[in-house]
């Protein structure tokens, strides 16, 4: 539906289009494997993955001050081992990663198709990541694309207003939102609102809830970087319109150690009214406190040592993810990554960040190696 609307709008508002087709190829290959230390009974100790991402982008049409550009990138992935056996990953999966066309007239842009919709100031926790499917501690994480129509207006060099329409996948219902962003002195600030009906896009956060969502963010720097990102959800379709609040406070600083040690910390608060559909299905807590920490230490010109740490301050569970990035060439990178989970309280059955279950859940302790080449 969004593709047909986009094509109709293009021919209505762009007179006398002139073909000016150009293209550039883009892609990557990814090969990796990992060893799980203590998988659930009857599951493999190993995971293996291979990915080919290949596509083309460029300009298709020009007409005076207008241009029509595009990006079409496809993914083919193979997974085998623990996660595939548990149904968390498909053995063979092929889909479009990006597939969009955009009309660009300077300060006005209209884009339709499969695209990234991602904004906000949070780094490890993303309350405003309405369409964010990343595992932030993964290797080169990129969010999924969503099929939709998005329009952006830049009233000046420091501000934008943007709106989007995304089919929910259930009937003719549409996810619709709007946001604004500007520079105010030393601060980058923004606000957003979205209506989200029930959706069958299970990779989306809150896909099973009907929500009116409102949020804001700001980010600045004065000796240290600092930011806040906050979202308020009002549940629809029930009784009393209960409210949920998710707010993240963060700061970072680069220490004069070696090539420069970058340290980042974020505190995440999520709290719900009693009538809100439970987010925490493991323990039923209405208020969650979590902490995320990231360190990045360059070593020479080809190596980066990186560490992610996540702590649940309510149930005592944690995850630590050390990573070594080594540049073999300008376009080929080797990653050694481990993942270690546990619980300070000693309860390994119900932790939100680490728990032992009869089937794999993705939080098991493991170590792996990945090779990525970009084209």
C-alpha positions in Angstrom: 0.0 0.0 0.0 2.7 2.5 1.0 4.6 1.8 -2.3 1.5 2.6 -4.4 0.8 5.8 -2.5 4.5 6.9 -3.0 4.4 6.3 -6.7 1.2 8.2 -7.1 2.5 11.2 -5.1 5.7 11.2 -7.2 3.9 11.5 -10.5 1.5 14.1 -9.1 4.2 16.5 -7.7 7.2 15.9 -9.9 6.6 17.4 -13.4 8.6 16.3 -16.5 10.9 13.8 -14.7 14.2 13.1 -16.5 16.0 9.8 -16.2 19.4 10.2 -14.6 20.0 6.7 -13.4 23.2 5.9 -11.5 24.0 3.2 -9.0 26.6 2.0 -6.5 26.9 -1.5 -5.2 27.0 -2.0 -1.4 27.1 -5.0 0.8 28.9 -7.2 3.3 29.6 -10.9 4.1 29.5 -12.2 7.6 30.8 -15.6 8.8 30.9 -16.6 12.4 30.5 -19.2 15.0 30.2 -19.5 18.8 30.6 -22.1 21.5 28.0 -22.2 24.3 29.5 -23.4 27.6 26.5 -25.0 29.2 23.6 -25.3 26.8 20.3 -26.8 27.9 20.1 -30.6 27.7 19.8 -32.1 24.2 20.9 -28.8 22.5 24.1 -28.2 20.6 27.1 -26.5 22.1 27.8 -24.6 18.8 26.1 -21.9 16.7 27.2 -21.1 13.1 26.1 -18.3 10.9 26.7 -17.0 7.4 25.3 -13.9 5.8 25.4 -12.2 2.4 24.0 -8.7 2.3 24.1 -7.1 -1.2 22.3 -4.2 -2.8 22.4 -1.1 -4.9 21.7 2.6 -4.2 21.8 5.8 -6.2 19.7 8.4 -8.1 17.0 7.3 -10.5 15.3 10.5 -11.7 16.0 14.2 -11.6 13.5 17.0 -12.4 14.7 20.6 -11.8 15.2 20.9 -8.1 13.8 17.4 -7.4 15.6 14.1 -7.3 14.4 10.6 -6.8 17.0 8.3 -5.1 16.7 4.8 -3.9 18.3 2.0 -1.9 17.6 -1.8 -2.4 19.6 -4.2 -0.2 18.8 -7.8 0.3 19.9 -10.3 3.0 20.4 -14.0 2.8 21.3 -15.7 6.1 22.0 -19.2 7.3 21.9 -20.2 10.9 22.6 -23.6 12.5 23.1 -24.9 16.0 21.6 -23.9 19.3 19.5 -20.9 18.4 18.2 -22.6 15.2 17.2 -25.7 17.2 15.4 -23.5 19.7 13.4 -21.7 17.0 15.0 -18.3 17.8 16.7 -18.2 14.4 15.7 -19.6 11.0 18.0 -22.0 9.3 17.6 -20.1 6.0 16.2 -16.6 5.9 16.0 -14.2 2.9 14.4 -10.8 2.9 15.0 -7.1 2.0 17.1 -5.3 4.6 16.3 -1.9 2.9 14.1 -1.2 -0.1 13.0 2.4 -0.4 12.7 5.3 -2.8 12.9 8.9 -1.7 11.8 12.2 -3.3 14.2 14.9 -2.2 13.6 18.6 -2.7 16.2 20.3 -0.5 14.4 20.8 2.8 11.5 18.4 2.1 12.0 14.6 1.8 9.4 11.9 1.2 10.5 8.3 1.6 8.4 5.1 1.0 9.4 1.5 1.4 11.5 -0.6 3.8 13.6 1.8 5.8 15.2 2.6 9.1 13.2 4.8 11.5 15.5 5.4 14.5 16.1 8.5 16.7 16.7 9.5 20.2 19.7 10.2 22.5 19.9 6.8 24.4 22.8 4.6 23.6 22.3 1.3 25.4 18.7 1.6 26.3 16.3 3.2 23.7 12.8 4.2 25.1 12.2 6.1 21.8 13.3 3.1 19.7 9.7 2.5 18.4 11.1 0.4 15.6 14.5 -0.6 17.0 15.3 -4.3 16.8 19.0 -4.1 17.6 21.0 -6.1 20.1 23.2 -3.2 21.0 26.0 -5.3 22.4 26.1 -7.3 19.2 28.7 -7.1 16.4 28.0 -4.0 14.2 24.3 -3.8 15.3 21.8 -2.4 12.7 18.1 -2.1 13.3 15.5 -3.9 11.1 13.8 -1.9 8.4 10.0 -1.4 8.5 7.7 -0.9 5.5 6.2 2.6 5.7 5.9 6.1 4.4 8.0 8.9 6.0 8.1 12.6 5.4 10.7 15.0 6.7 10.8 18.8 6.6 13.9 20.8 7.6 12.7 24.4 8.4 16.4 25.4 9.0 19.8 23.9 9.3 19.3 22.9 13.0 15.7 21.7 13.0 13.4 19.0 11.5 9.8 17.9 11.7 9.1 14.3 10.6 6.0 12.1 10.4 5.5 8.4 9.5 2.8 5.9 8.6 3.6 2.2 9.1 1.0 -0.6 8.4 0.5 -2.6 11.6 -0.1 -5.9 9.7 -3.5 -6.3 11.3 -6.4 -5.3 9.0 -6.0 -1.7 7.8 -4.7 -0.3 11.0 -1.7 2.1 10.8 1.0 3.0 13.2 1.3 6.8 12.9 3.7 9.2 14.5 5.3 12.6 14.4 8.4 14.1 16.0 10.4 17.4 16.0 14.0 18.0 16.8 16.1 21.2 17.1 19.3 22.7 18.5 18.8 24.9 21.6 22.0 26.4 22.7 24.3 23.6 23.8 21.4 21.1 23.8 19.9 18.9 21.0 16.3 18.5 22.0 13.4 16.6 20.5 9.8 15.5 21.2 7.6 12.8 19.7 4.1 11.3 19.7 2.8 8.0 18.2 -0.3 6.0 18.1 0.4 2.3 17.9 -2.5 -0.2 17.4 -2.0 -4.0 17.9 0.5 -5.3 15.4 1.7 -8.6 14.2 5.3 -7.3 13.7 6.7 -9.3 16.6 10.2 -7.8 16.3 8.7 -4.4 17.3 8.7 -3.5 21.0 5.2 -3.6 22.5 3.8 -5.2 19.3 0.9 -6.8 21.3 -0.3 -3.6 23.0 -2.4 -0.7 21.7 -0.7 2.4 22.9 -0.7 6.2 22.8 3.0 7.1 23.2 4.7 10.4 24.0 8.3 11.1 24.5 11.2 13.6 24.5 15.0 13.6 24.6 17.9 15.9 25.0 21.6 15.6 24.7 24.5 18.0 25.4 28.1 18.2 26.4 29.9 20.3 29.1 33.2 18.5 30.1 31.2 15.3 30.0 28.4 14.3 27.6 25.0 13.9 29.2 21.5 12.9 27.9 18.0 11.8 28.8 15.4 9.9 26.8 11.9 9.4 28.2 8.7 7.8 26.9 5.2 7.7 28.4 2.8 4.9 27.2 -0.9 5.2 27.8 -2.6 1.8 27.2 -5.7 1.9 25.1 -8.7 -0.5 24.7 -8.9 -1.4 28.4 -10.2 0.3 31.5 -8.8 3.4 33.0 -6.0 4.1 30.4 -3.1 3.0 32.7 0.3 4.6 32.2 3.9 3.3 31.9 7.0 5.4 32.1 10.4 4.5 30.7 13.3 7.0 31.2 17.0 6.7 30.6 19.7 9.0 32.0 23.3 8.7 30.6 26.7 10.3 30.5 30.0 9.6 28.9 33.6 10.8 29.0 36.9 10.1 27.2 39.8 9.6 29.6 43.4 10.4 28.5 44.5 6.8 28.9 46.4 5.1 26.0 44.7 6.1 22.7 41.7 7.4 24.7 39.4 5.4 26.9 35.8 6.1 26.2 33.5 5.3 29.1 29.7 5.4 29.0 27.0 4.7 31.7 23.2 4.7 31.5 20.6 4.2 34.1 17.2 2.9 33.0 13.9 3.3 35.0 10.7 1.6 33.9 7.6 1.8 36.1 4.0 0.9 35.4 0.6 1.6 37.0 -1.1 -1.5 38.5 -3.6 -1.8 35.6 -1.0 -1.8 32.8 -0.4 -5.0 31.0 2.6 -6.6 32.7 5.9 -6.0 31.0 7.8 -8.2 33.4 6.3 -11.6 32.9 9.1 -13.4 34.8 8.6 -11.8 38.3 5.7 -9.4 37.9 7.6 -6.3 39.2 6.0 -3.0 38.4 9.2 -1.0 38.6 12.5 -2.0 37.1 16.0 -0.4 37.6 18.8 -1.4 35.2 22.3 -0.1 34.6 24.3 -0.3 31.4 28.1 0.4 31.0 30.3 0.5 27.9 34.1 0.9 27.6 36.0 1.4 24.3 39.8 1.4 24.3 41.6 1.8 21.0 45.0 0.0 20.9 47.1 1.2 18.0 45.4 1.8 14.6 43.8 -1.6 14.1 42.5 -2.8 17.4 39.6 -1.8 19.7 39.0 -3.4 23.1 35.3 -3.1 24.0 33.2 -4.1 27.0 29.4 -4.0 27.6 28.0 -4.6 31.1 24.3 -4.8 32.0 23.0 -5.1 35.6 19.4 -5.6 36.8 19.3 -3.7 40.2 16.1 -5.5 41.3 16.8 -9.2 40.7 20.6 -9.1 40.7 21.1 -10.7 37.3 23.8 -9.4 34.9 25.4 -9.8 31.5 29.0 -9.0 30.6 30.0 -8.9 26.9 33.8 -8.3 26.2 34.7 -7.8 22.5 37.9 -7.4 20.5 37.7 -5.7 17.1 40.7 -6.1 14.8 41.0 -4.5 11.4 42.6 -6.9 9.0 42.2 -4.4 6.1 40.3 -1.2 5.6 37.2 -3.2 4.8 37.7 -6.5 6.6 37.3 -6.9 10.4 37.7 -9.8 12.8 35.7 -9.9 16.1 36.3 -12.0 19.1 33.4 -11.8 21.5 32.3 -13.5 24.6 29.1 -13.3 26.7 29.0 -14.2 30.4 25.8 -14.1 32.5 25.0 -14.7 36.2 23.1 -13.5 39.2 24.4 -11.8 42.3 21.4 -13.1 44.3 22.2 -16.7 43.3 18.8 -17.3 41.6 19.5 -18.6 38.1 15.9 -19.5 37.3 14.1 -16.1 36.9 16.7 -13.4 36.2 15.7 -10.9 33.6 19.3 -10.6 32.2 20.4 -14.2 32.9 18.4 -17.4 33.6 18.8 -21.1 33.1 15.8 -22.5 31.1 15.0 -25.9 29.5 15.5 -24.3 26.0 18.0 -21.7 24.9 17.0 -18.1 25.5 20.0 -16.2 24.1 21.5 -15.3 27.4 23.7 -18.3 27.9 27.4 -17.8 28.4 29.4 -18.3 25.2 32.4 -17.3 23.1 32.6 -16.7 19.4 34.5 -15.4 16.4 33.1 -13.4 13.5 34.7 -12.2 10.2 33.0 -9.3 8.4 33.9 -7.8 5.0 32.3 -4.7 3.7 32.0 -3.9 0.0 
